[in-house]
Amino acid sequence: MDNKVSVKLADGSVRSCSKGVSVATLAEQISPVLRKNAVAGRVDGRLVDLSSVIQADCEVEIIPLESDAGLEVYRHSTAHLLAQAVKRLYGGRGAGEVQLGIGPVIQDGFYYDIAAAEPLTPAELRAIEKEMEAIARENLPIVRHVLGREEAISLFEARGERLKVELIRDLPAEAEISVYEQGEFVDLCRGPHLPSTGRIKAFKLLSVAGAYWRGDAGNAVLQRVYGTAFLKKAQLEHHLELLEEIKKRDHRKLGKELGLFMFSEEAPGMPFFLPKGMIVRTLLEDFSRSFGRKRGYDEVRTPLMMNRRLWEQSGHWDHYKDNMYFAMVDETEYALKPMNCPGHMLIYKNRLRSYRELPIRLAEFGQVHRHEFSGALNGMLRVRSFCQDDAHLFVRPDQIEDEIGRIIALIDEMYAVFGFSYRIELSTKPDDSMGSPEIWERAERSLESVLQAKGADYRINPGDGAFYGPKIDFHIRDAIGRSWQCATVQLDFQMPEKFDLAYIGEDGGKHRPVVIHRAVYGSIDRFIGILTEHYAGAFPLWLAPVQAKIVPVSERDHSRAFEIQALLVEAGIRTEIDERPEKLGYKIREAQLEKAPYTLVIGETERNDGTVSVRRRGEGDIGALPVQDLIARLQAEAAARS
């Protein structure tokens, strides 16, 4: 009987090992240093504990702590550390009073859902943290056990964990049921986990929020405790500093303080643009229009609401109706548009087209409505009504790659003005797609060919394409390193078929165009939210709602302040005057809090010599300037969009 197995390692080498060898022992055989750093393994692509044994030929990768997968294992074990601390501190409140739900890893951390009779307070979070630190110091071994279904149910029933029992009962009959034991604590989990609690060094509990059990609004609301964990204290401290910076930049807070936008319970998830916010929105629209005009885009406007039969024809009814809003008009069902594309198909089909006209580029700042669950709404970043900077390009097949290349160049040029770099994803055929596999393969090849021809660095995002075609998504990086998906370019062979679109070719026959869907901002509302956080509310001069705040020293200076304001407004510069009878220092500080790019102080000296004392945001006092010199400076800076 052969007691040897062949193991192929991540570097391509092959080792012969004894059957039944553990992943930990294999790591030790490869290198004692590797074993010391290892926290898990990947056997034939499946993450396993170091204690897992190898019984057959396979591929094995040793997972070190300082890797993405290692950090996930580390954070998952920290979630269990939290649950154990909660049970130690509050498990005695009454039989089954503290129930444990689930505790998965999320971006930058973890959470654990807990059912408790009383809400957890900030003081209790600090107490839980201290208990977690104590358990980590105990360095308890974390041991995996596989149980039968009834054995597992009995175990958790005896512990009063009815939520765990519910999870076990709902598992498929063939599912392997595993639990992890650390000291007195046992939790239902697939794993893998760290070898012991002593490996956990740096963590912080952040907040508590409500969450429906298993995401079902019909279930009880549990307390979701959020936390973060890092391998080193310095990494944790850096992350906590970043979280504080994110709080300062929160667009909801800044939007209210700066008078940009508001929300109301009368229209949940539907932003109200205030006068200053409307200035920013209009400037962004005009900025985009200036690029479109130079590149042959024709702007159109389509109705907000259209007949149900249009959405059935486009495919949205089958693939998107759960996200749409409906109304009955003259006993006929209509829908508020969730997308602009079907309206543009009707415009194209309005008359006969020739191959000489193509490409036809139709652009629209189109207001759309999509139903989002109330729990998913998030300021301007996740809304139910928003404006898309949409465009649809109707092209001949031989024009596809050139037009997509032009769109990418447009995105490059526009994003550079905001200081955004980006990464690219190519999103491929989703499960709910429409159309033949052959058409999808052709479309995906076309997009990939463009990216390769441009030498673009991109990654494949399998299954995340639109239901009608694959797409290129652009993920911008903001001033503090966060990633946001904004621009998109989608290739669509389906809509032309659905709407029977055609053009007369050079041969006199009818041919089918291809549609390219394109957005740069994606959603103007969301883009404004992103920009507000990117700039921390300190918009560059060209985009600032108020470019210059005029501060008269006393009431005697008001007349001159209004004269200067009139000159600035005539020159196209947006201004406000602070007429309040407050001290000068107070008014200057207020202008700083309002993040005005320029503060213009006018007192007796300035009145007498025809100048303005100028303070520039971020620089302070830059001296006195004649009014015309100031106007020239502001106009040049705004025109440069620097």
Secondary structure, DSSP 8 states (H G I E B T S, - for coil): ---EEEEEETTS-EEEEETTEEHHHHHHHH-HHHHHHEEEEEETTEEE-TT-EE-SSEEEEEEESSSHHHHHHHHHHHHHHHHHHHHHHHGGGSTT-SEE----EETTEEEEEEE-SS---HHHHHHHHHHHHHHHHHT-B-EEEEE-HHHHHHHHHHTT-HHHHHHHHTS-TT--EEEEEETTEEEE------SBGGG--EEEEEEEEEEEGGG-TTS-EEEEEEEEEESSHHHHHHHHHHHHHHHHH-HHHHHHHTT-EE--TTSTT--EE-HHHHHHHHHHHHHHHHHHHHTTEEE----SEEEHHHHHHHTHHHHHGGG--EEEETTEEEEE-S-SHHHHHHHHTTS--BTTT-SEEEEEEEEEE----GGG-BTTTB-SEEEEEEEEEEE-GGGHHHHHHHHHHHHHHHHHHHT-EEEEEEE---TT--S-HHHHHHHHHHHHHHHHHTT--EEEETT-SBTTB-EEEEEEE-TTS-EEEEEEEEEESHHHHHTT--EE-TTSSEE--EEEEEESSS-HHHHHHHHHHHTTT---GGG-SSSEEEEESSGGGHHHHHHHHHHHHHTT--EEE--SS--HHHHHHHHHHTT-SEEEEE-HHHHHHTEEEEEETTTEEEEEEEHHHHHHHHHHHHHHT-
